């Protein structure tokens, strides 16, 4: 039986939620610049990200600055012309990535150090700072920003890093070998690095898109514990929070608590799970995200306690259930079984004593127009065969891989074309192009997008009339 946990509280949003933080304070930020820290509200530039240090200082990224709040006051603000895109933190250290892919280390004392890396794609804070770039490089840095190690690349073309994470002192790297040129490999692998030494490598056969501790989230739906898939999900698990013997996984419109034995419980939310934050003991977990519908009100921030025992999921009443509450209509036997209108009355003619119904037939025939229908026998058989035809599921086609040269500003315009998708019965109900973080960038078959230098994987997802999803990916290299 499916289990869930109750929602402790909901915080209404007045605009799209862009970041949440659960620590000493419950905090969230909106795209219109509204910032809530506990019981305090602030109005700043549009918010993009946040992280709370162990003693309560809140680091907030905006479209033009990096701000630190302490006890309800702005104690430090640093301008960034390209804005802060995301903040990744753990313990006393956080990494802020700006709009140009540059990374800055910020500690709980307020000290800041720049990292000598560009086009940063992922950052993870553990014993050291791990960085992965769009070009496929993985490096580690000290807390003061000094490079300590570079991962040797495998192959000159076609390698892509899909996720990185720390499992205690082990740096876990998820990689793809695309086999774009003869002699290169096709691979979906996990590597374990300990103090710069490769200690383990194994094939996962599915793309890993999130790593935290001993847990890994899969792009095609599922969560791994170590080398074993312990939970199958219907949608990508892009968000993971390691809780030791269990983890929290954000996937589509659900947060799942997963153990090595499988799914413990699931909570369904109004919006897609785009932001997930937990305090250290798991008693306060904030969930937020949009339903991707511009015509509905913003979805609330949801608070749950992940440590409580799951309870049986009670399905909501359906319209059929509501029928039992309909008012009873009183009717007596005479009304139900009394005299019926005569056929003559229904036809609108007078009854005759000899029960001659010729007038009735004439009246009925007045409304009938006789028409001779001729139909080709072959056409009829074709129509019947089409009616009996089995459903043909649509097959997505994202097009071929592309290689382009960037313009002077370091970007290139790329045309994403899914027009070759096979859909003989016109069953496709929705289209979605998503980037390698799972963010939707377009909802039409063909679109033009601007991409920075580096390697990109974009995915075309389609949904048919039966609600089934299918996907196809395209790799794009911009030099």
C-alpha positions in Angstrom: 0.0 0.0 0.0 1.3 3.5 -0.9 2.5 5.6 2.0 2.8 9.3 2.5 3.5 11.8 5.2 1.4 14.9 6.1 2.2 18.4 5.1 3.2 20.4 8.2 2.6 23.8 6.6 2.2 25.7 3.3 3.6 29.1 2.7 1.7 31.0 0.0 3.8 32.5 -2.8 3.0 35.8 -4.6 5.4 35.0 -7.5 7.4 32.0 -8.8 9.7 30.5 -6.1 13.4 30.4 -7.1 15.1 29.1 -4.0 14.5 27.6 -0.5 16.6 27.0 2.5 15.8 25.0 5.6 18.2 25.5 8.6 17.9 27.6 11.7 15.4 29.6 9.7 12.9 28.7 7.0 13.6 30.9 4.1 12.5 31.2 0.5 13.0 33.7 -2.4 10.9 34.7 -5.4 11.7 35.8 -8.9 10.1 39.2 -8.1 12.7 39.8 -5.3 10.6 39.0 -2.3 12.8 37.3 0.3 11.3 35.6 3.4 13.7 34.7 6.3 11.7 33.3 9.2 9.2 36.0 10.1 11.0 38.7 8.2 10.4 39.9 4.6 12.7 41.8 2.3 12.5 43.3 -1.1 15.6 42.9 -3.2 16.6 42.1 -6.8 15.2 39.0 -8.4 16.4 36.0 -6.4 18.1 33.0 -8.0 19.6 30.9 -5.2 20.4 30.7 -1.5 22.3 28.7 1.2 22.3 29.0 5.0 25.5 28.4 6.9 25.4 26.3 10.1 25.1 29.4 12.4 22.2 31.0 10.5 23.9 33.4 8.1 22.0 33.3 4.8 23.9 33.7 1.5 21.5 34.9 -1.2 22.2 35.1 -5.0 20.3 37.6 -7.1 20.3 38.8 -10.7 22.9 41.4 -9.9 24.5 40.6 -6.5 25.6 38.2 -3.8 24.2 39.2 -0.3 24.7 37.9 3.2 21.9 38.3 5.8 22.4 37.8 9.5 19.6 38.1 12.1 17.3 39.9 9.7 19.9 42.4 8.4 21.9 42.7 5.2 25.5 42.6 6.5 27.3 42.3 3.1 26.5 42.9 -0.5 28.7 42.3 -3.5 27.7 43.4 -7.0 27.9 40.9 -9.9 27.0 42.3 -13.3 26.1 38.9 -14.7 24.2 37.9 -11.6 24.5 34.7 -9.5 23.0 31.6 -11.2 23.3 29.1 -8.3 24.8 28.5 -4.9 25.9 25.1 -3.7 26.9 24.7 -0.1 27.8 22.2 2.6 28.8 23.0 6.2 30.9 26.2 6.5 31.6 26.6 2.7 29.5 27.5 -0.3 30.3 28.0 -4.0 28.5 30.7 -5.9 28.5 30.4 -9.8 27.8 33.6 -11.7 26.2 34.1 -15.1 29.5 33.6 -16.9 30.2 30.3 -15.2 32.8 31.6 -12.8 32.9 30.2 -9.3 33.5 31.9 -6.0 34.1 30.2 -2.7 32.4 31.8 0.3 32.9 30.7 3.9 30.9 31.2 7.0 33.2 34.0 8.2 32.5 36.0 5.0 35.9 35.4 3.3 35.7 34.9 -0.5 38.1 33.3 -2.9 37.8 33.0 -6.7 38.4 29.7 -8.5 40.5 29.7 -11.6 37.9 27.9 -13.8 35.4 29.0 -16.5 32.2 27.6 -17.8 31.6 25.8 -14.4 28.7 23.3 -14.8 28.7 21.6 -11.4 30.2 22.3 -8.0 30.1 20.1 -4.9 31.5 20.9 -1.4 33.1 18.1 0.6 36.5 17.6 2.0 37.5 19.9 -0.9 35.7 21.9 -3.5 35.0 19.8 -6.6 34.3 21.5 -9.9 33.2 20.2 -13.3 33.1 22.3 -16.4 31.1 22.2 -19.6 34.2 21.0 -21.5 34.3 17.8 -19.4 37.1 18.8 -17.0 36.9 17.8 -13.3 39.2 19.4 -10.7 39.4 19.9 -6.9 40.3 23.0 -5.0 41.2 23.8 -1.5 38.9 26.0 0.6 41.1 28.9 -0.3 40.7 28.4 -4.0 44.0 26.6 -4.8 43.8 23.8 -7.4 44.8 20.4 -5.9 44.0 17.9 -8.6 42.9 17.5 -12.2 41.1 14.4 -13.5 42.7 12.9 -16.6 40.3 13.1 -19.5 39.4 9.9 -21.4 39.4 10.6 -25.1 39.8 13.9 -27.0 36.2 14.2 -28.2 32.8 13.2 -26.9 33.3 12.9 -23.1 30.7 14.6 -20.9 30.4 14.8 -17.1 26.7 14.4 -16.0 27.1 14.7 -12.2 29.6 14.8 -9.4 29.3 14.3 -5.7 31.2 13.4 -2.5 30.7 10.1 -0.6 32.8 11.0 2.5 36.3 11.3 1.1 35.5 9.7 -2.2 34.8 11.9 -5.2 32.2 10.3 -7.4 32.1 11.3 -11.1 29.4 10.3 -13.5 30.5 10.4 -17.1 29.4 9.7 -20.7 31.5 8.6 -23.6 29.5 9.5 -26.7 31.6 7.7 -29.3 31.4 10.7 -31.7 34.4 9.6 -33.7 35.8 6.2 -34.7 37.7 4.6 -31.9 35.9 6.5 -29.2 33.8 4.7 -26.7 30.1 4.7 -25.9 29.7 4.5 -22.1 27.7 5.5 -19.1 30.1 5.1 -16.2 30.7 6.0 -12.5 34.3 6.7 -11.3 35.5 6.7 -7.7 38.5 8.9 -7.0 40.3 8.9 -3.6 43.1 11.4 -3.1 43.6 11.6 -6.9 43.7 7.8 -7.4 41.0 6.0 -9.4 39.8 3.2 -7.0 36.7 2.0 -8.9 35.0 2.3 -12.2 31.7 0.6 -13.2 29.1 0.8 -16.0 25.6 2.0 -14.9 24.0 1.7 -18.3 21.8 4.7 -17.5 22.7 8.4 -17.3 23.3 9.6 -13.7 22.2 13.2 -13.1 22.6 13.7 -9.3 24.9 12.3 -6.7 24.8 12.8 -2.9 26.7 10.4 -0.6 26.1 6.8 -1.6 23.0 7.8 -3.6 22.6 8.5 -7.3 19.6 9.7 -9.3 19.0 8.5 -12.8 17.8 10.6 -15.8 15.3 7.9 -17.0 13.8 7.5 -13.6 15.2 5.7 -10.6 17.6 5.9 -7.6 20.7 3.9 -7.1 22.3 3.0 -3.8 25.9 2.1 -4.4 25.9 0.0 -7.6 22.3 -1.2 -7.3 19.0 0.4 -8.5 16.8 0.4 -5.4 13.8 2.4 -6.7 12.3 2.8 -10.1 10.7 6.2 -10.7 8.7 7.4 -13.8 10.7 10.7 -14.1 14.3 11.9 -13.7 15.6 12.2 -10.1 17.5 15.5 -10.4 17.5 16.3 -6.7 18.9 14.1 -3.9 19.5 14.7 -0.2 21.6 12.1 1.5 20.2 11.2 4.9 22.6 8.3 5.6 20.4 5.2 5.7 17.9 6.8 3.4 17.7 9.7 0.9 15.1 12.2 -0.3 14.6 12.3 -4.0 12.8 15.0 -6.0 11.2 13.7 -9.2 8.5 15.4 -11.2 5.7 16.3 -8.8 6.9 14.0 -6.0 9.4 13.8 -3.2 10.2 10.2 -2.3 11.9 8.9 0.8 14.0 6.0 -0.4 15.9 3.3 1.5 18.0 0.4 0.2 14.8 -1.6 0.3 12.9 0.8 -2.0 10.4 3.7 -1.7 9.4 4.3 1.9 6.8 7.0 1.2 6.0 9.7 -1.3 4.6 13.2 -1.1 2.8 14.8 -4.1 3.2 18.5 -4.5 1.3 21.1 -6.6 4.3 22.1 -8.5 7.3 20.2 -10.0 10.0 19.6 -7.4 12.6 22.1 -8.5 13.9 23.1 -5.1 14.5 20.9 -2.1 16.2 21.7 1.2 16.5 19.9 4.6 17.8 20.8 8.0 20.5 18.4 9.3 18.1 16.1 11.2 15.4 16.0 8.5 12.6 17.4 10.6 12.1 20.4 8.4 12.1 19.8 4.6 11.1 22.6 2.3 9.8 21.8 -1.2 9.0 24.3 -4.0 8.6 24.4 -7.7 6.3 25.6 -10.5 3.7 23.6 -12.4 5.0 25.3 -15.6 1.5 26.8 -16.2 1.7 30.5 -16.7 -2.1 30.8 -16.2 -2.3 29.6 -12.6 -1.3 31.2 -9.4 2.2 30.5 -8.0 2.5 27.2 -6.2 3.2 27.3 -2.4 6.3 26.3 -0.5 5.6 23.1 1.3 7.0 22.0 4.7 7.2 18.4 5.7 8.9 16.4 8.5 10.9 13.5 6.8 11.5 11.7 10.1 7.8 10.7 10.7 6.4 7.3 9.9 4.5 7.1 6.6 0.8 6.7 6.7 -1.6 5.1 4.2 -2.4 7.3 1.2 -6.1 8.1 1.1 -7.3 8.7 -2.4 -9.4 11.8 -3.0 -13.1 11.3 -3.6 -14.0 11.1 -7.2 -17.1 12.5 -9.0 -18.6 9.0 -8.7 -18.2 9.1 -4.9 -20.1 12.4 -4.8 -23.1 10.8 -6.4 -23.9 9.1 -3.1 -24.6 12.5 -1.6 -27.1 13.6 -4.3 -30.6 14.5 -3.1 -33.3 11.8 -3.3 -36.1 12.6 -5.8 -39.5 11.7 -4.4 -41.9 10.1 -7.0 -45.0 8.0 -6.4 -46.2 5.0 -8.3 -48.9 6.8 -10.3 -46.2 9.2 -11.6 -44.0 6.3 -12.5 -46.5 3.8 -13.8 -49.5 6.0 -14.7 -51.1 6.5 -18.1 -48.6 7.0 -20.9 -49.0 9.4 -23.8 -50.5 7.6 -26.8 -48.5 7.0 -29.9 -50.9 9.3 -31.7 -50.2 12.1 -29.2 -46.5 11.7 -29.7 -46.9 11.8 -33.5 -49.2 14.8 -33.2 -52.3 13.3 -35.0 -55.8 12.4 -33.8 -56.7 9.0 -32.6 -59.2 7.0 -34.7 -61.8 4.6 -33.4 -60.8 1.8 -35.8 -57.1 2.0 -34.7 -56.1 2.8 -38.3 -52.4 3.7 -38.0 -52.0 4.8 -41.6 -52.1 8.4 -40.6 -49.4 7.7 -38.0 -47.2 6.1 -40.6 -47.7 9.0 -43.0 -46.7 11.4 -40.3 -43.6 9.5 -39.5 -42.7 9.1 -43.1 -43.0 12.9 -43.6 -39.8 13.3 -41.6 -37.9 10.6 -43.4 -35.9 11.5 -46.5 -35.0 8.5 -48.6 -31.5 8.8 -50.0 -29.6 6.2 -51.9 -26.0 5.8 -50.6 -23.4 4.3 -52.7 -20.0 3.4 -51.3 -17.1 1.8 -52.9 -16.5 -1.6 -51.3 -12.8 -1.1 -51.1 -13.2 2.3 -49.4 -15.5 0.7 -46.8 -13.0 -2.1 -46.0 -10.2 0.4 -45.7 -12.3 2.5 -43.2 -13.1 -0.6 -41.2 -9.5 -1.7 -41.1 -8.4 1.8 -39.9 -11.0 1.6 -37.1 -9.5 -1.7 -36.0 -5.9 -0.5 -36.3 -3.6 -1.0 -33.3 -2.3 2.1 -31.6 1.1 3.2 -32.9 3.0 5.1 -30.2 4.8 8.2 -31.5 8.6 8.0 -31.7 10.6 11.1 -30.8 13.5 12.3 -33.1 15.6 15.1 -31.7 17.7 15.2 -34.9 21.4 14.6 -35.4 24.2 15.7 -33.2 25.6 19.1 -34.1 29.0 20.9 -34.0 29.1 24.6 -34.3 31.6 27.5 -34.0 30.8 30.2 -31.5 30.7 33.9 -32.4 32.8 36.6 -30.8 30.6 36.6 -27.7 31.3 32.9 -27.0 27.8 31.7 -28.0 26.1 30.1 -31.0 22.5 30.0 -32.2 21.4 26.3 -32.5 18.2 25.1 -34.2 16.5 22.2 -32.3 14.4 20.4 -34.8 12.1 17.5 -33.7 10.0 17.7 -36.9 11.2 14.2 -38.0 9.4 12.7 -35.0 7.2 9.8 -36.1 3.5 10.3 -35.2 1.3 8.6 -37.8 -1.9 8.7 -35.7 -1.4 12.3 -34.4 -1.2 11.2 -30.8 1.3 13.7 -29.5 -0.3 16.0 -26.9 2.8 18.0 -25.7 6.4 18.7 -26.7 9.2 19.6 -24.3 12.9 20.4 -24.9 14.9 20.2 -21.6 18.6 20.9 -20.9 20.9 18.7 -19.0 19.7 20.0 -15.6 16.1 19.0 -16.5 14.9 22.6 -17.0 12.4 23.0 -19.8 13.6 25.5 -22.5 10.9 25.2 -25.1 7.5 23.5 -25.7 7.4 23.3 -29.5 8.9 20.8 -32.0 11.3 23.3 -33.5 13.0 26.2 -31.7 16.2 28.2 -31.9 18.3 28.6 -28.7 21.6 30.4 -27.8 24.2 28.1 -26.2 27.6 28.9 -24.7 30.8 27.2 -25.7 31.2 23.6 -24.6 29.3 20.3 -24.8 25.6 20.3 -24.3 23.0 17.5 -24.2 19.4 18.5 -24.9 16.5 16.2 -24.8 13.2 16.1 -26.7 10.4 14.7 -24.7 6.9 14.0 -26.0 3.7 12.9 -24.3 0.9 11.1 -26.1 -2.9 10.9 -25.6 -2.5 8.1 -23.0 -0.1 10.2 -20.9 3.0 8.1 -21.9 6.3 9.9 -22.3 9.1 9.1 -24.7 12.4 11.0 -25.3 15.4 11.3 -27.6 18.6 13.3 -27.0 20.9 15.4 -29.1 24.6 16.2 -28.3 25.8 19.7 -29.3 29.4 20.8 -29.3 30.2 24.5 -29.6 33.9 25.4 -30.1 
